[in-house]
Amino acid sequence: MFVSGNLMSYAALLYLAFGIVAAVVLKYFVLSETIRKPKKNTILILGTTKSGKTTLWAYFRYHRLIPTQTSMEKNEVEKPIHCKEKSVVLHLMDIPGHPKLRNEFHDYTPITKGIIFMVNSSTLKSDIQEVGENLYDVLADKHVQKLEIPILVACHKQDLKGSLDRSDVENILAQEIDKLRSTRQSSLQKHDNDHGNNNGDGDDDADETTEFLGFENKKFSFEDLVNHVTFVESGTRYKNEDFGGFSDINEWVVELFD
Ligand SMILES: *[C@@H]1O[C@H](CO)[C@@H](O)[C@H](O)[C@H]1NC(C)=O
């Protein structure tokens, strides 16, 4: 009785030790998997059509300015870039600006390192509604906010008359988002009243875009966002032609990985 009791506890100890080792090994694998899995090297290039998105994407890819066309397909490439101390492989994605397709970007925000939002500075005034809505959807995306993804607004100009500079672009966009904020908010409240409490788990678009931008009772400003939003100018003949006129954009991308 004494002996078999001893054996029993010996076996139990063995099981326990085995269990601990198994748990540690399992935990190690699960951890390393979650650390390795989301390679956050994606740069999303967003904006409405004719904003210069694909020109920028192609420049990163080929280091040349090539003529591009409006497309209904996204462009994607893995491309190494040299930062100060290391080389990183960028995953560059140019999402079509067509209203039916541009919200595809929501699927990629969890693996996104930075977002470049292109604006055609010569047509912003006439396209302000569409551009404003597009930018609003980007800023209000729950992953964009939760992961505090940095955003670069590139004011793309091509020596065209009436091109706005970056402070004009910032002011006009801030005003438009301020307006949209109140209309979106009241339509959300209406949605809540019509369908009971919307807790954000619905499968419609609203569940991606329910975050309030900035502070209530205060005029919208990009500085009030948790995301760092930077404005630069670009243009194939504008300022300097280094990096195809995209040198400020390139610098911003390099700094993201440094
Ligand atoms: C910006 O808009 C103007 C006017 O429609 C157009 O000529 C120009 O090509 C556009 N820029 C880009 C980069 O598409």
The ligand as an SDF file (V2000), in Angstrom:
LIG
                    3D

 14 14  0  0  0  0  0  0  0  0999 V2000
   -5.4570   66.3670  -61.4950 C   0  0  0  0  0  0  0  0  0  0  0  0
   -6.5790   66.8490  -62.1500 O   0  0  0  0  0  0  0  0  0  0  0  0
   -6.3110   67.4850  -63.3840 C   0  0  0  0  0  0  0  0  0  0  0  0
   -7.6160   68.0370  -63.8990 C   0  0  0  0  0  0  0  0  0  0  0  0
   -8.5820   67.0140  -64.0580 O   0  0  0  0  0  0  0  0  0  0  0  0
   -5.6920   66.4830  -64.3430 C   0  0  0  0  0  0  0  0  0  0  0  0
   -5.3700   67.1160  -65.5600 O   0  0  0  0  0  0  0  0  0  0  0  0
   -4.4390   65.9090  -63.7160 C   0  0  0  0  0  0  0  0  0  0  0  0
   -3.9150   64.9060  -64.5400 O   0  0  0  0  0  0  0  0  0  0  0  0
   -4.7870   65.3190  -62.3560 C   0  0  0  0  0  0  0  0  0  0  0  0
   -3.5930   64.8490  -61.7190 N   0  0  0  0  0  0  0  0  0  0  0  0
   -3.3100   63.5630  -61.6160 C   0  0  0  0  0  0  0  0  0  0  0  0
   -2.0440   63.2510  -60.9020 C   0  0  0  0  0  0  0  0  0  0  0  0
   -4.0020   62.6760  -62.0700 O   0  0  0  0  0  0  0  0  0  0  0  0
  1  2  1  0
  1 10  1  0
  2  3  1  0
  3  4  1  0
  3  6  1  0
  4  5  1  0
  6  7  1  0
  6  8  1  0
  8  9  1  0
  8 10  1  0
 10 11  1  0
 11 12  1  0
 12 13  1  0
 12 14  2  0
M  END
$$$$
